[in-house]
Amino acid sequence: MSSMQPKNETAAVRPRRRLTREDRFRQLLDAAWRIVRDEGTEALTLGWLAEKAEVTKPVVYDHFGTRAGLLAALYRDFDARQTALMDAAFAASKPALADRAAVIASSYVDCVLVQGREIPGVIAALAGAPELEKIKREYNGVFIEKCRVMLAPFAGAGTIASAGLWAMLGAAEALSYAAATGDITPVQAQHELFETIIAMVARNR
């Protein structure tokens, strides 16, 4: 009879660490961004995301519910990064019009460039659904109010007209996406947006 003890084959197997809900949400968002970047927004479905993230479909449905919910989550993720970048730049800037205009121009363009070509596709998909377009407009409204507060001290009337701010946002989106697709350089996009902001404030003096 052998005196050797049977090997515990499971002893060497380390159990996989179970992700927290927050960590799993982050993992799924990162996987979704990769799909959009590599395959385009049309390829982004909950089923395909589950396969690429190596999770079951119920996990993805539990986090997002629908494809519209997933797209909305991606846009919120982008907006959160944009807000954090802008707030940090604003805190470090000087209280002068040129500095504040540079903060808005650089932070907006830089955030789109960090996200790359994925965000235009996500925003285009948002525009295709009324409930998602509403989310986009709400976040745009928050951005515009932030810019109004930053720029109002340099306007003669003490405020900036909403029409000018919406025009600035349209320019910011167009210039940033042109830089992301390589039609213009990031420096050109930032410079043109900077000049647009300065001109807008000047009209309100």
Secondary structure, DSSP 8 states (H G I E B T S, - for coil): --------TTTT--------HHHHHHHHHHHHHHHHHHH-GGG--HHHHHHHHT--HHHHHHHHSSHHHHHHHHHHHHHHHHHHHHHHHHHHS-SSHHHHHHHHHHHHHHHHHHHTTHHHHHHHHHHTSHHHHHHHHHHHHHHHHHHHHHHGGGSTTSS--HHHHHHHHHHHHHHHHHHHTTSS-HHHHHHHHHHHHHHHHHHT-
